[in-house]
Amino acid sequence: MKSAVIVFPGLNRDRDMIAALTQISGTAPATVWHQDTDIPEADLIVIPGGFSYGDYLRCGAIAARSPIMDKVRERAAAGVKVLGVCNGFQILIEAGLLPGALMRNTSLKFVCREVKLEVTNADTAFTRGYTQGQIIRCPVAHHDGNYFADAETLAHLEGEGRVAFRYAEGTNPNGSINDIAGILNDKRNVLGLMPHPENLIEAAHGGSDGRALFAAALGVAA
């Protein structure tokens, strides 16, 4: 399975993501600069975390208007899997690929620690390596991860099984409504996730709970 990583100025997790995808798939992903207008053939497109454009305006707002995002939207509409992690999640929302908003953490502080996640829908291309209701560990590092959606949008997300991950065991680090940590689009091929599964894929990281997400999305053994 081929993958591609979109790179924006100001990201600081792109190398982590490239390393994770390379290790799990055995093949290095294509790297695509934000000003490019095409993406090589890929089964999975990833927008990693960091601080694209220094988080000016709103987090992800400038990146969402970069030339490459037209191609990301096109590929997503064609059914290609797209994963946005942390700032990548913010970019997907700003680009209109996912609903809702990511606001300032309720603590008004940057949080960097491990949390617990519940797999709330294990029947997706991203989560099929887990079991329904499984609790996994995952690190977070963000200042604007407080997910919010209006009542109608929230009802659709919950009713249609589009909440993929939820903060569990009282570890919600940002105040996200309904403890939401990751959501899917209506076709289930776009996932936005605030925690960083790429930073927990091997023993050197202290655990491998994030590995199954990438293995599932790439169609390889975990």
C-alpha positions as CSV (number, residue, x, y, z in Angstrom):
1,M,0.0,0.0,0.0
2,K,1.3,3.4,-0.9
3,S,1.1,6.5,1.3
4,A,1.8,10.2,1.0
5,V,2.5,12.8,3.7
6,I,1.5,16.4,3.1
7,V,4.1,18.9,4.4
8,F,3.4,22.4,5.4
9,P,5.8,25.1,6.7
10,G,5.7,25.0,10.5
11,L,4.9,21.3,11.0
12,N,7.1,19.5,13.5
13,R,5.6,16.0,13.4
14,D,6.1,15.2,9.7
15,R,9.3,13.3,10.3
16,D,7.6,11.2,13.1
17,M,4.8,10.4,10.7
18,I,7.1,9.5,7.8
19,A,9.1,7.2,10.2
20,A,6.0,5.5,11.4
21,L,4.6,4.9,7.9
22,T,7.9,3.6,6.7
23,Q,8.4,1.2,9.6
24,I,4.9,-0.2,9.4
25,S,4.5,-0.5,5.6
26,G,8.1,-1.2,4.7
27,T,8.0,1.6,2.2
28,A,8.7,5.3,2.6
29,P,5.7,7.5,1.9
30,A,5.8,10.2,-0.8
31,T,6.3,13.6,0.7
32,V,4.2,16.4,-0.9
33,W,4.9,20.1,-0.4
34,H,1.9,22.3,0.3
35,Q,2.4,24.4,-2.8
36,D,2.3,21.3,-5.1
37,T,-0.9,20.7,-7.1
38,D,-0.8,16.9,-7.4
39,I,-0.3,13.9,-5.1
40,P,1.4,10.6,-6.3
41,E,-0.9,7.6,-6.4
42,A,-1.5,6.7,-2.8
43,D,-3.9,4.5,-0.8
44,L,-3.5,6.7,2.3
45,I,-2.9,10.5,2.5
46,V,-1.7,11.8,5.9
47,I,-1.6,15.4,7.2
48,P,0.6,15.3,10.3
49,G,0.7,17.5,13.4
50,G,2.6,20.6,14.3
51,F,2.0,24.4,13.9
52,S,1.4,25.0,10.2
53,Y,2.1,28.7,9.4
54,G,2.7,29.3,13.1
55,D,-1.0,28.8,13.9
56,Y,-1.7,32.3,12.8
57,L,-5.4,33.3,12.4
58,R,-6.9,30.0,13.5
59,C,-5.0,26.7,13.7
60,G,-5.0,25.2,10.2
61,A,-6.8,28.1,8.6
62,I,-4.0,29.1,6.2
63,A,-2.9,25.6,5.5
64,A,-6.4,24.6,4.5
65,R,-6.2,27.1,1.7
66,S,-2.9,25.9,0.3
67,P,-3.0,24.6,-3.3
68,I,-2.5,21.0,-2.4
69,M,-5.7,20.8,-0.4
70,D,-7.8,20.9,-3.6
71,K,-6.2,17.6,-4.6
72,V,-6.7,16.2,-1.1
73,R,-10.4,17.1,-1.3
74,E,-10.5,15.5,-4.8
75,R,-8.9,12.3,-3.6
76,A,-11.1,12.1,-0.5
77,A,-14.2,12.4,-2.7
78,A,-12.9,9.5,-4.8
79,G,-12.6,7.3,-1.7
80,V,-8.9,7.6,-0.9
81,K,-8.3,7.3,2.8
82,V,-7.2,10.6,4.5
83,L,-5.8,10.9,8.0
84,G,-5.2,14.2,9.8
85,V,-3.5,14.1,13.2
86,C,-3.5,17.1,15.6
87,N,-2.8,20.1,13.4
88,G,-3.8,17.8,10.5
89,F,-7.2,17.4,12.2
90,Q,-7.5,21.1,12.4
91,I,-6.6,21.5,8.8
92,L,-9.2,18.9,7.7
93,I,-11.9,20.8,9.6
94,E,-10.8,24.2,8.1
95,A,-10.8,22.6,4.7
96,G,-14.4,21.4,5.1
97,L,-13.5,17.7,5.0
98,L,-14.8,17.2,8.5
99,P,-17.5,19.1,10.5
100,G,-17.2,21.0,13.7
101,A,-14.5,23.2,15.2
102,L,-11.4,22.7,17.4
103,M,-11.2,25.5,20.0
104,R,-8.7,26.5,22.7
105,N,-8.3,23.9,25.4
106,T,-10.6,24.7,28.4
107,S,-7.5,25.0,30.6
108,L,-6.1,27.7,28.2
109,K,-2.8,25.8,28.4
110,F,-0.8,23.6,26.0
111,V,-1.1,20.0,27.1
112,C,1.5,17.3,26.5
113,R,0.9,14.0,28.1
114,E,-0.5,10.5,27.7
115,V,-4.3,9.9,27.6
116,K,-6.6,6.9,27.3
117,L,-8.7,6.4,24.2
118,E,-11.8,4.3,23.8
119,V,-12.3,2.8,20.3
120,T,-15.9,3.7,19.8
121,N,-16.2,2.4,16.3
122,A,-14.0,-0.6,15.4
123,D,-15.7,-1.2,12.0
124,T,-13.7,1.3,9.9
125,A,-10.7,1.2,7.6
126,F,-8.7,2.9,10.4
127,T,-9.9,1.1,13.5
128,R,-10.5,-2.5,12.4
129,G,-7.2,-3.6,14.1
130,Y,-8.8,-2.8,17.5
131,T,-11.9,-4.3,19.2
132,Q,-15.0,-2.4,19.9
133,G,-14.7,-0.5,23.2
134,Q,-11.0,-1.3,23.5
135,I,-9.0,1.2,25.7
136,I,-5.6,2.2,24.3
137,R,-2.9,4.6,25.3
138,C,-1.9,7.6,23.2
139,P,0.1,10.8,23.7
140,V,-1.3,14.3,23.0
141,A,0.4,17.6,22.4
142,H,-1.9,20.5,21.6
143,H,-3.2,23.9,22.6
144,D,-6.4,23.9,20.5
145,G,-7.9,20.5,20.7
146,N,-11.3,21.2,22.3
147,Y,-13.7,19.7,19.8
148,F,-17.1,21.3,19.4
149,A,-20.1,20.8,17.1
150,D,-23.6,22.1,17.2
151,A,-26.4,19.8,18.4
152,E,-27.5,18.7,14.9
153,T,-23.9,17.9,13.8
154,L,-23.2,16.1,17.0
155,A,-26.4,14.0,16.7
156,H,-25.3,12.9,13.2
157,L,-21.8,12.1,14.4
158,E,-23.0,10.0,17.3
159,G,-26.0,8.4,15.5
160,E,-24.0,7.4,12.4
161,G,-21.1,5.9,14.3
162,R,-18.7,8.6,13.1
163,V,-17.0,9.2,16.5
164,A,-14.0,6.9,16.1
165,F,-12.2,7.6,19.3
166,R,-13.3,9.1,22.6
167,Y,-11.1,10.2,25.6
168,A,-11.6,7.5,28.3
169,E,-11.2,7.1,32.0
170,G,-11.3,10.8,32.8
171,T,-8.3,11.7,30.7
172,N,-10.0,14.3,28.4
173,P,-7.2,16.9,28.2
174,N,-9.0,19.7,26.4
175,G,-12.7,19.8,27.3
176,S,-13.9,18.2,24.0
177,I,-17.7,17.8,23.9
178,N,-18.7,14.2,24.5
179,D,-15.0,13.4,25.1
180,I,-14.6,13.3,21.3
181,A,-11.0,12.6,20.3
182,G,-11.4,11.6,16.6
183,I,-14.2,11.7,14.0
184,L,-14.9,10.4,10.6
185,N,-16.6,11.9,7.5
186,D,-19.8,10.5,6.2
187,K,-18.0,8.1,3.8
188,R,-15.8,6.9,6.7
189,N,-12.6,7.4,4.6
190,V,-11.5,10.6,6.3
191,L,-10.4,10.5,10.0
192,G,-9.4,13.5,12.1
193,L,-7.6,12.6,15.4
194,M,-6.2,14.9,18.0
195,P,-3.8,12.4,19.8
196,H,-0.6,11.2,18.1
197,P,-0.7,7.4,17.4
198,E,2.6,7.8,15.4
199,N,4.4,8.4,18.7
200,L,3.4,5.0,20.2
201,I,4.1,2.3,17.6
202,E,7.1,0.4,19.0
203,A,8.8,-0.6,22.3
204,A,11.2,2.3,22.1
205,H,8.2,4.6,22.4
206,G,7.1,2.8,25.6
207,G,4.3,0.9,23.8
208,S,2.7,0.1,20.4
209,D,-1.0,1.0,20.9
210,G,-1.0,3.3,17.9
211,R,0.4,0.8,15.5
212,A,-2.8,-1.0,14.7
213,L,-4.4,2.2,13.3
214,F,-1.7,2.6,10.6
215,A,-1.5,-1.1,9.9
216,A,-5.3,-1.1,9.3
217,A,-5.2,1.9,7.1
218,L,-2.3,0.6,5.1
219,G,-3.7,-3.0,4.9
220,V,-0.6,-4.6,6.4
221,A,0.0,-6.8,9.5
222,A,0.4,-5.0,12.7
